[in-house]
Amino acid sequence: MQFAKSPAVNAQAVRHSQAETGVRSWVRLLAAPALLAAALAALVGGHAGLGKPGDGVAGVAGEPRAGVFLVARPQMPDPRFARSVILLVEHGPDGSAGLIVNRRSDWSVGELLTELGPSAQRYPLWFGGPVAPYLASFLVQTDEPLPRTVPVLEGLRYGADRETLRGLMERGYDPARLHVFLGYAGWGPAQLDAELLNGDWLLLPATVEEVMAPDGLWERLIEQREPSGMLVRRALSGPGTGQIVNF
C-alpha cells in the first residue's frame, strides 16, 4: 500500500519529518503556527469532497467521500492498518485523507504538545495514521460553527488550528467529545479507489457516536458486514492486536 502526502501538507515539511527521528523531534515542528495554518487553509480551501451536514452517506456500494468510514477488511495486506477504522475527512481529485479513529496512544496530549498548556494533560492522544506523524489535528463533537474548522458529519467538525484547539481545552471541553490526533492516512489520486476495488476496505456510513466512542468498533462493523463471524475470529489471531499504541 502506498501513501502520498495530503494536499493539506507541504512537501518540505514531509521531507523534514523524514529527516527527524523520535516523537519529540516531530513535536518540535508543531510549534510552527505556519505549518498548522497551511494545513487547515489547504483543507478548507479545497474541500470539494466534504459532505455537508445532513447529506446522505455512502454505503458499501457507494463512493468514498468525507464523512464515511473506511473499515479494514480482515485480509488487509498492510499491518499498519490491521483492524483500523478510518474516518475520511477529505476526498477529491487530488487524493484522500482520513484519521484512524480507533487507535488511542498511551500518551496524553499535554505530554507531547506542551505548548498547549496544562489543560492538555487530561486529553488522550490518538494515532491518526502513518503520514506526517508530527502534524496535529482534531475532531470535536459540537453543533457550534467553530472558526477554522470544517464539518465532516452533522455534529462533528475537523480542524488543525492550534489556537482553536487550545481554546477548546481551556474551556474544559469533555475529552469524550474532543479527540486529538498525530498523523493521518493519505492517498494520492485514484489510490484509494484502487484499494477499494482490491477489496482492502469496506466503505460504510459513519456516526458521531461511533467516531467518539470507538472501543470494539472494528469488530462490530465487521460482524455486521462480513458474511460470517468466523472472519472476525480468524482476524483476531492475526497482526495488529490491541488498540493502545505507542508512538
N, C-alpha and C positions, 0 to 999 in steps of 0.2 A: 504494500500500500504506500503510495506516495503522498507527501504533504507539500502544499505550497503555501506561501505566506498569504494571509488575507489582504485584500485591498486596504484594510484598515491599519496595516503595519508597514512602515517603510523599510526598504531593503537594507539600508545602512544599519538600522537598529538590529535587524536579524543577524547580519554578519558580526556585529559587535557581540551579541549574545553567544554566538558560537565560539568566539574567541575567549569569552569569560568562562570561569569554572566555579561551581558551587552556587548554592542558593543565595548566599549573602552577596555575591557579586551581581546576581540578577536583580536583587532588591535595590542595589545602589542605582540602577538605571531608572527605577520607579520615582526617584526624587526629581527627575526632569519633567516639569509640567508639560513641556512641548511634546513629549512622546505621547502622553495620555491624551492631550488635546488633539494631536494629529490623528490618533486612533479613532476617537469619537467623531471628529469632524468628517473623516472619510466615511465612517459608517452612516452618520446622519445625512451626509450629502449624497450618498449613493445607495439608498436602501430600497431600491425598486422591488426587491424580493420580500420586503417586510409585509406581513399581513396586518391589516388594520383591525383594531378591536371589533369583535362582532363578526368578522369574516369566518366562513367555514374553514375547517382544517382538513388536510389531506388524509385519507385512509390508506390502507395497504396498497391500493392501486393508484393512488393519487400522485401528484407531482411534488417534489421537495420544495419547501419554501419556509420562510421564517415562521416559527411558532409550532412546528411539528417535531416529533421525536424521531431520531434515528436509533433503532434498537439493534445492537449487535446480535446476529444470529449465533446459535451455539457453535457453528463451524467457522466462526470468524478467524481468518488466517493470521491476523496481526495481534499478537498477545497484548500489545498496549491497549487494545480496545476490547479485550475479552470481558463479557458481561457489562459492557458500558451502555448507558442511555445518554444520548446527546440531544440537547435542545438546539435546533437550528436558530440562529439569531440573524443570519444574513445569507441570502441566496440570490444569485443573479448571473449575468453573462460572464462576469469576471471571476466567478468562483463562489465558494460557500464557506461559512464559518459557523461554529457552534461550540457549546460548552458541555463537557461531561458533567451531568448533574448528580451522579451517584458515586463520586469519589471524594470523600472527605479526608483531609490530611490530619495528622496529629499535631499540627501547629495551630496556634491562634493567629489571627490577622496582626495583632499587636506585636507578636514576637518577631515577625519578619518585616512588616511595614511600619516601622517605629515612628515614621513621620506623621502617621495618622493619629498619634496621641494615645493617652492611657485608655480612652473609651474603647479602643480597638481590641483590647485584650480579651473581651468577652465573646468575640466572634470567631467561630471556626474558619479555617482557611480551606478552600476546596481546590482540587486539581481539575482545571478546565480542559487540559489537553497538552500534547507534547510540543505544539508550535508556540514560539515566543514565550517561554516559561517565565520571563521577567515581567510580562505585561499583566497588570491587574485590571479586572473588570468586575461587574456585579449584576446580580438580578435582585430586584426588590418587588415585593408584593404590595402594591398600592394602587389606588384609583387617582392619586394626586398626579397632575401633569408636571413632574419634576423637571427642572431645567437640565439640559444636556443629557437627556435620556430618551430612548425611543421605545414605543410599545412593541412587545413581542406576542403577548396574549392579552386578552381583556383582564385587567387587574395585575399585570406583570410587565415590568419595564427593565430594559437593559441599559447599562451605562459604563463608562470608563473614565469619568472625570473625578479626580482625586478630591476636589473641594466638595462636590456633591456627596461623595461617599463619606467624607469626614463629617459633613453636616448631619447626615442620617445617623451616624454613630453617636455623635454628641447629643442628639435628641433622644438617645436611648432606644433606637428602633429595635424591635424584637429580633433577636438572631434567627428565629424560626422564619422570619419574613425578609431577611436580608442575607444573601449568600455572596461571599466574596471569593473570586477565583484568580489563580495564577495560571497563565497559559490558555490555549484554546486549541480546538481541532479545526484544521483548514484544508480546503481542496482547491485546486486550480480549475480552470474552465473545463467542464464536462467530466471531471474526475469522479465526482460524487454520482453522477448518472451511471457511469460505467460500473461503479461498485454496487449500486442498486441492481443493475442488470445481472451482475455476477452473483447476486444473492447474499452478499455480505451483510446487508442491513434490512430490517423491516422499517417501513415508514408508517408511523402511527400517530393518531391525534394525541395531543398533549393537553394536560390541565394544569392550572396553577398549583393545585393541591399536590399533584404528583411531583412537580418540579421541586417544591419546597419541603416535601416530606418523602425523600426517595429511598428510605430503607426498604430493602426487598423489592424494589421497583422492577429491576430487570427480570427477576423470577416471575413476578406477577404478569408482566406483559408477555413474556414468552409462553407461559402456561395458557394464557388467553388465546394466543395466535398460532402457536405451533400445533401440528396435528396430534401430537402425543406428549403427555407429561414425561415420558421416558427421555425425550431430548433434554429436558431440564436436568433430570437426574444424571444423565450422561455428562452434561456440560459441567456439572458441579465437581466432577473429578478431574477437570482439565485445568489449564493455567488461569491465573487471574483471580484466585480465591480471595475473598475478603474485600471490603470496601474502604478500609482505612489505608491511606497511602502515605509514604514518606517522600519528601522532595529530595 
